[in-house]
Amino acid sequence: MPFKRRTSGTNCNRNADTAAKSGTDCNRNAEPATGRPHAKPVDSGHRLAIHWHGVGMGRPHPLPEELGPRFSVRRAASIGVSRGRLRRSDLETPFRGVRDSEATPDLDGLDLFERQAAQRRLRARQYAPRLRRDQFFSHESAVALLGGPLPLIRREGRPVDGMTLPVHVCTIGPGTLVRARGVASHRAHPAAATFDGIDSARISRPETAWAQLGSWDLLDLVALGDYFCRSWRTGHGRPDFGRRPMASIDDLRATITTGRRVGIQRLRQAVDLVREDSWSPRESKLRCHLVLAGLPEPQLNHDVYDDDGRFLACVDLAYPERKVAIEYQSMLHHSRYAADVERIAALRAAGWNVIEVSAELFSRPAELVARVQRALFA
């Protein structure tokens, strides 16, 4: 992944808004701009060197490799890294007590949803060195780390910079909750299901993360449940055959029956709508629009063959007995536009009624439902 060059040596996150600051502990005591060497030797890979602290004077010495790209100040100090070295401009301070030497990844090529999710993942990884043994990433932070679909957060109609959104951290049992800028603290039951993820940091298991999000919109919950429970079956062009789902519908159902849950009624409604063969959040929501409007439930990712047994297409949603196919046309599919045109033409030539759903039509669910209803009962 390409990386952006740092544009500033400061450790302050000047773009974060007041509601979700990163917890920066900016160095308010500037280093002396004398250009004179500091008298104290600095450990640099087991050799002693005079370290220049003057502004713009000298290149920072390499840090011990065992620290990795992100580390806690406490750990660095324990292996002899000086406080002066930790204040150098090649290190960012994403959270108090944490240093980050890794360049910011270039996310400009991602769509709005992917970019915000990638920024959430980055913030969680930046916080990981502070995570205690009795803590784990939860809620939206866990979903981001698990690669699940997240609703796009907007303010005043515009997508929010994911770097300003809080990192969600659960503390197990009676331990001290996190009190830091940029962190949303939660308390978890000791039986909460977690696993070791990035850099051995603990993350909510998929079913636990899903059950923590009862405040979400119903369709977003269903889309996330579909993602976690997807079964990787055989079929023409289906990837990763035999791969195990991240969770099962039974796992989701069992998790919401233990302990008190925010939005329990919505969670119960959502788990009844979760299916195992949806391939995208838009497919999940499209199905829900139809089912909640009282239409029959369509088959998901249905393989269509002609009368000679030749494979024609795998359609997003289908009513095979009525030869009605529903295809969501994402703007991200422009690279395979020609192939989509030919595939839909082949379906229509075989007698299928193909309803193409654009983002514009998707935003008008009543019209979408009416169009499918006309096709089914014409």
Contacts in CASP RR format, 6 or more apart in sequence:
PFRMAT RR
TARGET T0000
AUTHOR 0000-0000-0000
METHOD contacts of the structure
MODEL  1
MPFKRRTSGTNCNRNADTAAKSGTDCNRNAEPATGRPHAKPVDSGHRLAI
HWHGVGMGRPHPLPEELGPRFSVRRAASIGVSRGRLRRSDLETPFRGVRD
SEATPDLDGLDLFERQAAQRRLRARQYAPRLRRDQFFSHESAVALLGGPL
PLIRREGRPVDGMTLPVHVCTIGPGTLVRARGVASHRAHPAAATFDGIDS
ARISRPETAWAQLGSWDLLDLVALGDYFCRSWRTGHGRPDFGRRPMASID
DLRATITTGRRVGIQRLRQAVDLVREDSWSPRESKLRCHLVLAGLPEPQL
NHDVYDDDGRFLACVDLAYPERKVAIEYQSMLHHSRYAADVERIAALRAA
GWNVIEVSAELFSRPAELVARVQRALFA
1 105 0 8 1.000
1 106 0 8 1.000
2 105 0 8 1.000
2 106 0 8 1.000
3 103 0 8 1.000
3 104 0 8 1.000
3 105 0 8 1.000
3 106 0 8 1.000
4 103 0 8 1.000
4 104 0 8 1.000
4 105 0 8 1.000
4 106 0 8 1.000
5 103 0 8 1.000
6 103 0 8 1.000
6 104 0 8 1.000
9 89 0 8 1.000
9 90 0 8 1.000
10 26 0 8 1.000
10 89 0 8 1.000
11 24 0 8 1.000
11 25 0 8 1.000
11 26 0 8 1.000
11 27 0 8 1.000
11 91 0 8 1.000
11 92 0 8 1.000
11 93 0 8 1.000
12 24 0 8 1.000
12 26 0 8 1.000
12 93 0 8 1.000
13 21 0 8 1.000
13 22 0 8 1.000
13 23 0 8 1.000
13 24 0 8 1.000
13 94 0 8 1.000
13 163 0 8 1.000
15 161 0 8 1.000
15 163 0 8 1.000
15 164 0 8 1.000
16 22 0 8 1.000
16 161 0 8 1.000
16 163 0 8 1.000
16 164 0 8 1.000
17 164 0 8 1.000
19 164 0 8 1.000
20 164 0 8 1.000
20 165 0 8 1.000
20 166 0 8 1.000
20 182 0 8 1.000
21 164 0 8 1.000
21 181 0 8 1.000
21 182 0 8 1.000
22 94 0 8 1.000
22 95 0 8 1.000
22 123 0 8 1.000
22 126 0 8 1.000
22 163 0 8 1.000
22 164 0 8 1.000
22 181 0 8 1.000
22 182 0 8 1.000
23 94 0 8 1.000
23 95 0 8 1.000
23 96 0 8 1.000
23 180 0 8 1.000
23 181 0 8 1.000
23 182 0 8 1.000
24 93 0 8 1.000
24 94 0 8 1.000
24 95 0 8 1.000
24 96 0 8 1.000
24 181 0 8 1.000
25 93 0 8 1.000
25 96 0 8 1.000
25 97 0 8 1.000
26 93 0 8 1.000
27 87 0 8 1.000
30 55 0 8 1.000
31 53 0 8 1.000
31 54 0 8 1.000
31 55 0 8 1.000
31 84 0 8 1.000
31 87 0 8 1.000
32 53 0 8 1.000
32 54 0 8 1.000
33 54 0 8 1.000
33 55 0 8 1.000
34 54 0 8 1.000
35 52 0 8 1.000
35 53 0 8 1.000
35 54 0 8 1.000
35 55 0 8 1.000
35 57 0 8 1.000
36 54 0 8 1.000
37 50 0 8 1.000
37 51 0 8 1.000
37 52 0 8 1.000
37 53 0 8 1.000
38 50 0 8 1.000
38 51 0 8 1.000
38 52 0 8 1.000
38 53 0 8 1.000
38 84 0 8 1.000
40 51 0 8 1.000
40 82 0 8 1.000
41 48 0 8 1.000
41 49 0 8 1.000
41 50 0 8 1.000
41 51 0 8 1.000
42 48 0 8 1.000
42 49 0 8 1.000
42 50 0 8 1.000
42 51 0 8 1.000
42 61 0 8 1.000
42 81 0 8 1.000
42 82 0 8 1.000
42 84 0 8 1.000
42 85 0 8 1.000
43 64 0 8 1.000
43 79 0 8 1.000
43 80 0 8 1.000
43 81 0 8 1.000
43 82 0 8 1.000
44 51 0 8 1.000
44 61 0 8 1.000
44 62 0 8 1.000
45 61 0 8 1.000
45 62 0 8 1.000
45 64 0 8 1.000
49 61 0 8 1.000
51 61 0 8 1.000
51 82 0 8 1.000
51 84 0 8 1.000
51 85 0 8 1.000
52 58 0 8 1.000
53 84 0 8 1.000
60 85 0 8 1.000
60 88 0 8 1.000
60 89 0 8 1.000
60 90 0 8 1.000
61 85 0 8 1.000
63 76 0 8 1.000
63 81 0 8 1.000
63 85 0 8 1.000
63 101 0 8 1.000
64 79 0 8 1.000
64 81 0 8 1.000
66 79 0 8 1.000
67 75 0 8 1.000
67 76 0 8 1.000
67 79 0 8 1.000
67 81 0 8 1.000
68 101 0 8 1.000
69 100 0 8 1.000
69 101 0 8 1.000
69 102 0 8 1.000
70 98 0 8 1.000
70 99 0 8 1.000
70 100 0 8 1.000
70 101 0 8 1.000
70 102 0 8 1.000
70 125 0 8 1.000
70 126 0 8 1.000
70 128 0 8 1.000
70 129 0 8 1.000
70 199 0 8 1.000
71 98 0 8 1.000
71 99 0 8 1.000
71 129 0 8 1.000
72 97 0 8 1.000
72 98 0 8 1.000
72 99 0 8 1.000
72 129 0 8 1.000
72 130 0 8 1.000
73 86 0 8 1.000
73 97 0 8 1.000
73 98 0 8 1.000
73 99 0 8 1.000
74 97 0 8 1.000
75 129 0 8 1.000
76 86 0 8 1.000
76 99 0 8 1.000
77 83 0 8 1.000
77 86 0 8 1.000
86 99 0 8 1.000
90 101 0 8 1.000
91 99 0 8 1.000
91 100 0 8 1.000
91 101 0 8 1.000
92 99 0 8 1.000
92 100 0 8 1.000
92 101 0 8 1.000
93 99 0 8 1.000
93 100 0 8 1.000
94 100 0 8 1.000
94 123 0 8 1.000
94 126 0 8 1.000
94 127 0 8 1.000
95 126 0 8 1.000
95 127 0 8 1.000
95 130 0 8 1.000
95 180 0 8 1.000
95 181 0 8 1.000
95 182 0 8 1.000
95 183 0 8 1.000
96 180 0 8 1.000
96 181 0 8 1.000
97 130 0 8 1.000
98 126 0 8 1.000
98 127 0 8 1.000
98 129 0 8 1.000
98 130 0 8 1.000
100 126 0 8 1.000
104 122 0 8 1.000
105 118 0 8 1.000
105 122 0 8 1.000
107 114 0 8 1.000
107 115 0 8 1.000
107 118 0 8 1.000
107 119 0 8 1.000
109 115 0 8 1.000
110 118 0 8 1.000
111 332 0 8 1.000
112 152 0 8 1.000
112 159 0 8 1.000
113 149 0 8 1.000
113 150 0 8 1.000
113 152 0 8 1.000
115 159 0 8 1.000
115 162 0 8 1.000
116 150 0 8 1.000
116 152 0 8 1.000
116 153 0 8 1.000
116 159 0 8 1.000
116 160 0 8 1.000
116 161 0 8 1.000
116 162 0 8 1.000
116 165 0 8 1.000
117 144 0 8 1.000
117 147 0 8 1.000
117 148 0 8 1.000
117 150 0 8 1.000
119 161 0 8 1.000
119 162 0 8 1.000
119 163 0 8 1.000
119 165 0 8 1.000
120 140 0 8 1.000
120 141 0 8 1.000
120 144 0 8 1.000
120 150 0 8 1.000
120 162 0 8 1.000
120 165 0 8 1.000
120 167 0 8 1.000
121 144 0 8 1.000
121 145 0 8 1.000
121 147 0 8 1.000
122 163 0 8 1.000
123 141 0 8 1.000
123 162 0 8 1.000
123 163 0 8 1.000
123 165 0 8 1.000
123 167 0 8 1.000
124 137 0 8 1.000
124 141 0 8 1.000
124 144 0 8 1.000
124 145 0 8 1.000
124 167 0 8 1.000
124 198 0 8 1.000
124 201 0 8 1.000
125 198 0 8 1.000
125 199 0 8 1.000
127 167 0 8 1.000
127 169 0 8 1.000
127 183 0 8 1.000
128 198 0 8 1.000
128 199 0 8 1.000
128 201 0 8 1.000
129 199 0 8 1.000
130 178 0 8 1.000
130 180 0 8 1.000
131 137 0 8 1.000
131 169 0 8 1.000
131 201 0 8 1.000
131 202 0 8 1.000
132 171 0 8 1.000
134 171 0 8 1.000
134 172 0 8 1.000
134 173 0 8 1.000
134 175 0 8 1.000
135 169 0 8 1.000
135 170 0 8 1.000
135 171 0 8 1.000
135 172 0 8 1.000
135 178 0 8 1.000
135 202 0 8 1.000
136 142 0 8 1.000
136 169 0 8 1.000
136 170 0 8 1.000
136 172 0 8 1.000
136 188 0 8 1.000
136 192 0 8 1.000
136 194 0 8 1.000
136 201 0 8 1.000
136 202 0 8 1.000
136 203 0 8 1.000
136 204 0 8 1.000
137 145 0 8 1.000
137 167 0 8 1.000
137 168 0 8 1.000
137 169 0 8 1.000
137 170 0 8 1.000
137 201 0 8 1.000
137 202 0 8 1.000
137 203 0 8 1.000
137 204 0 8 1.000
138 168 0 8 1.000
138 169 0 8 1.000
138 170 0 8 1.000
138 186 0 8 1.000
138 188 0 8 1.000
138 203 0 8 1.000
138 204 0 8 1.000
138 208 0 8 1.000
138 209 0 8 1.000
138 212 0 8 1.000
139 168 0 8 1.000
139 170 0 8 1.000
139 184 0 8 1.000
139 186 0 8 1.000
139 204 0 8 1.000
139 209 0 8 1.000
139 212 0 8 1.000
139 213 0 8 1.000
140 150 0 8 1.000
140 165 0 8 1.000
140 168 0 8 1.000
140 213 0 8 1.000
141 167 0 8 1.000
141 168 0 8 1.000
141 169 0 8 1.000
142 168 0 8 1.000
142 203 0 8 1.000
142 204 0 8 1.000
142 208 0 8 1.000
142 209 0 8 1.000
142 212 0 8 1.000
143 149 0 8 1.000
143 150 0 8 1.000
143 209 0 8 1.000
143 213 0 8 1.000
143 224 0 8 1.000
144 150 0 8 1.000
145 197 0 8 1.000
145 198 0 8 1.000
145 203 0 8 1.000
146 203 0 8 1.000
146 206 0 8 1.000
146 209 0 8 1.000
146 228 0 8 1.000
146 246 0 8 1.000
147 227 0 8 1.000
148 224 0 8 1.000
148 227 0 8 1.000
148 228 0 8 1.000
149 220 0 8 1.000
149 223 0 8 1.000
149 224 0 8 1.000
149 227 0 8 1.000
149 281 0 8 1.000
151 216 0 8 1.000
151 217 0 8 1.000
151 220 0 8 1.000
152 159 0 8 1.000
153 159 0 8 1.000
153 160 0 8 1.000
153 162 0 8 1.000
153 165 0 8 1.000
154 160 0 8 1.000
166 182 0 8 1.000
166 183 0 8 1.000
166 184 0 8 1.000
167 182 0 8 1.000
167 183 0 8 1.000
167 184 0 8 1.000
168 183 0 8 1.000
168 184 0 8 1.000
168 186 0 8 1.000
169 178 0 8 1.000
169 183 0 8 1.000
169 184 0 8 1.000
169 185 0 8 1.000
169 186 0 8 1.000
170 185 0 8 1.000
170 186 0 8 1.000
170 187 0 8 1.000
170 188 0 8 1.000
170 192 0 8 1.000
170 204 0 8 1.000
171 177 0 8 1.000
171 178 0 8 1.000
171 185 0 8 1.000
171 186 0 8 1.000
171 187 0 8 1.000
171 188 0 8 1.000
172 187 0 8 1.000
172 188 0 8 1.000
172 189 0 8 1.000
172 190 0 8 1.000
172 192 0 8 1.000
173 187 0 8 1.000
173 188 0 8 1.000
173 189 0 8 1.000
173 190 0 8 1.000
177 185 0 8 1.000
177 186 0 8 1.000
177 187 0 8 1.000
178 185 0 8 1.000
179 185 0 8 1.000
186 212 0 8 1.000
189 258 0 8 1.000
189 259 0 8 1.000
191 258 0 8 1.000
192 204 0 8 1.000
192 208 0 8 1.000
193 204 0 8 1.000
193 205 0 8 1.000
193 207 0 8 1.000
193 208 0 8 1.000
193 255 0 8 1.000
194 202 0 8 1.000
194 203 0 8 1.000
194 204 0 8 1.000
194 205 0 8 1.000
194 208 0 8 1.000
195 202 0 8 1.000
195 203 0 8 1.000
195 205 0 8 1.000
196 202 0 8 1.000
196 203 0 8 1.000
197 203 0 8 1.000
203 209 0 8 1.000
204 212 0 8 1.000
205 247 0 8 1.000
206 228 0 8 1.000
206 246 0 8 1.000
206 247 0 8 1.000
206 251 0 8 1.000
207 228 0 8 1.000
207 247 0 8 1.000
207 251 0 8 1.000
207 252 0 8 1.000
207 254 0 8 1.000
207 255 0 8 1.000
208 255 0 8 1.000
210 221 0 8 1.000
210 224 0 8 1.000
210 225 0 8 1.000
210 228 0 8 1.000
210 247 0 8 1.000
210 252 0 8 1.000
210 255 0 8 1.000
211 252 0 8 1.000
211 255 0 8 1.000
211 256 0 8 1.000
211 261 0 8 1.000
211 267 0 8 1.000
212 262 0 8 1.000
213 221 0 8 1.000
213 224 0 8 1.000
214 221 0 8 1.000
214 261 0 8 1.000
214 262 0 8 1.000
214 263 0 8 1.000
214 264 0 8 1.000
214 266 0 8 1.000
214 267 0 8 1.000
215 262 0 8 1.000
215 263 0 8 1.000
216 224 0 8 1.000
216 266 0 8 1.000
218 266 0 8 1.000
218 269 0 8 1.000
218 270 0 8 1.000
218 273 0 8 1.000
218 288 0 8 1.000
219 284 0 8 1.000
219 285 0 8 1.000
219 288 0 8 1.000
219 289 0 8 1.000
220 281 0 8 1.000
221 266 0 8 1.000
221 267 0 8 1.000
221 270 0 8 1.000
222 270 0 8 1.000
222 273 0 8 1.000
222 274 0 8 1.000
222 284 0 8 1.000
222 285 0 8 1.000
222 288 0 8 1.000
223 278 0 8 1.000
223 281 0 8 1.000
223 284 0 8 1.000
223 285 0 8 1.000
224 281 0 8 1.000
225 247 0 8 1.000
225 252 0 8 1.000
225 270 0 8 1.000
225 274 0 8 1.000
226 274 0 8 1.000
226 275 0 8 1.000
226 276 0 8 1.000
226 278 0 8 1.000
226 281 0 8 1.000
226 283 0 8 1.000
226 284 0 8 1.000
227 246 0 8 1.000
227 278 0 8 1.000
227 281 0 8 1.000
227 284 0 8 1.000
228 245 0 8 1.000
228 246 0 8 1.000
228 247 0 8 1.000
228 252 0 8 1.000
229 245 0 8 1.000
229 246 0 8 1.000
229 247 0 8 1.000
229 248 0 8 1.000
229 249 0 8 1.000
229 251 0 8 1.000
229 252 0 8 1.000
229 274 0 8 1.000
229 275 0 8 1.000
229 276 0 8 1.000
230 245 0 8 1.000
230 246 0 8 1.000
230 276 0 8 1.000
230 277 0 8 1.000
230 278 0 8 1.000
230 279 0 8 1.000
231 245 0 8 1.000
231 276 0 8 1.000
231 277 0 8 1.000
232 238 0 8 1.000
232 239 0 8 1.000
232 240 0 8 1.000
232 241 0 8 1.000
232 242 0 8 1.000
232 243 0 8 1.000
232 244 0 8 1.000
232 245 0 8 1.000
233 241 0 8 1.000
233 242 0 8 1.000
233 277 0 8 1.000
234 241 0 8 1.000
235 241 0 8 1.000
235 303 0 8 1.000
235 314 0 8 1.000
236 303 0 8 1.000
236 311 0 8 1.000
236 314 0 8 1.000
237 314 0 8 1.000
238 301 0 8 1.000
238 314 0 8 1.000
245 276 0 8 1.000
249 271 0 8 1.000
249 274 0 8 1.000
249 276 0 8 1.000
252 271 0 8 1.000
252 274 0 8 1.000
253 271 0 8 1.000
256 264 0 8 1.000
256 267 0 8 1.000
256 268 0 8 1.000
256 271 0 8 1.000
261 267 0 8 1.000
273 288 0 8 1.000
273 291 0 8 1.000
275 284 0 8 1.000
275 287 0 8 1.000
275 300 0 8 1.000
277 300 0 8 1.000
277 301 0 8 1.000
278 284 0 8 1.000
278 287 0 8 1.000
278 300 0 8 1.000
278 301 0 8 1.000
279 300 0 8 1.000
279 301 0 8 1.000
279 316 0 8 1.000
280 328 0 8 1.000
282 328 0 8 1.000
282 330 0 8 1.000
282 362 0 8 1.000
283 300 0 8 1.000
283 301 0 8 1.000
283 316 0 8 1.000
283 317 0 8 1.000
283 328 0 8 1.000
285 362 0 8 1.000
286 316 0 8 1.000
286 317 0 8 1.000
286 326 0 8 1.000
286 328 0 8 1.000
286 357 0 8 1.000
286 362 0 8 1.000
286 368 0 8 1.000
287 297 0 8 1.000
287 298 0 8 1.000
287 300 0 8 1.000
287 317 0 8 1.000
289 365 0 8 1.000
289 368 0 8 1.000
289 369 0 8 1.000
290 297 0 8 1.000
290 298 0 8 1.000
290 317 0 8 1.000
290 368 0 8 1.000
290 369 0 8 1.000
290 372 0 8 1.000
291 297 0 8 1.000
293 365 0 8 1.000
293 369 0 8 1.000
295 369 0 8 1.000
295 372 0 8 1.000
295 373 0 8 1.000
295 376 0 8 1.000
296 319 0 8 1.000
296 376 0 8 1.000
298 317 0 8 1.000
298 318 0 8 1.000
298 319 0 8 1.000
298 326 0 8 1.000
299 317 0 8 1.000
299 318 0 8 1.000
299 319 0 8 1.000
299 320 0 8 1.000
300 316 0 8 1.000
300 317 0 8 1.000
301 314 0 8 1.000
301 315 0 8 1.000
301 316 0 8 1.000
302 314 0 8 1.000
302 315 0 8 1.000
302 317 0 8 1.000
302 318 0 8 1.000
302 320 0 8 1.000
302 325 0 8 1.000
303 311 0 8 1.000
303 313 0 8 1.000
303 314 0 8 1.000
304 311 0 8 1.000
304 312 0 8 1.000
304 313 0 8 1.000
304 314 0 8 1.000
304 315 0 8 1.000
304 318 0 8 1.000
304 320 0 8 1.000
304 325 0 8 1.000
304 347 0 8 1.000
304 350 0 8 1.000
304 352 0 8 1.000
305 311 0 8 1.000
305 312 0 8 1.000
306 312 0 8 1.000
306 346 0 8 1.000
306 350 0 8 1.000
307 350 0 8 1.000
312 343 0 8 1.000
312 346 0 8 1.000
312 347 0 8 1.000
312 350 0 8 1.000
313 325 0 8 1.000
313 343 0 8 1.000
313 344 0 8 1.000
313 346 0 8 1.000
313 347 0 8 1.000
315 325 0 8 1.000
315 326 0 8 1.000
315 327 0 8 1.000
315 347 0 8 1.000
315 354 0 8 1.000
316 325 0 8 1.000
316 326 0 8 1.000
316 327 0 8 1.000
316 328 0 8 1.000
317 325 0 8 1.000
317 326 0 8 1.000
317 327 0 8 1.000
318 324 0 8 1.000
318 325 0 8 1.000
318 326 0 8 1.000
319 325 0 8 1.000
319 376 0 8 1.000
322 353 0 8 1.000
322 375 0 8 1.000
322 376 0 8 1.000
323 351 0 8 1.000
323 352 0 8 1.000
323 353 0 8 1.000
324 352 0 8 1.000
324 353 0 8 1.000
324 355 0 8 1.000
324 372 0 8 1.000
324 375 0 8 1.000
324 376 0 8 1.000
325 347 0 8 1.000
325 352 0 8 1.000
325 353 0 8 1.000
325 354 0 8 1.000
325 355 0 8 1.000
326 354 0 8 1.000
326 355 0 8 1.000
326 357 0 8 1.000
326 372 0 8 1.000
327 340 0 8 1.000
327 344 0 8 1.000
327 354 0 8 1.000
327 355 0 8 1.000
327 356 0 8 1.000
327 357 0 8 1.000
328 357 0 8 1.000
328 362 0 8 1.000
329 340 0 8 1.000
329 356 0 8 1.000
329 357 0 8 1.000
329 358 0 8 1.000
330 359 0 8 1.000
331 359 0 8 1.000
333 340 0 8 1.000
344 354 0 8 1.000
344 356 0 8 1.000
347 354 0 8 1.000
348 354 0 8 1.000
353 375 0 8 1.000
355 371 0 8 1.000
355 372 0 8 1.000
355 375 0 8 1.000
357 368 0 8 1.000
361 367 0 8 1.000
361 368 0 8 1.000
361 371 0 8 1.000
362 368 0 8 1.000
END
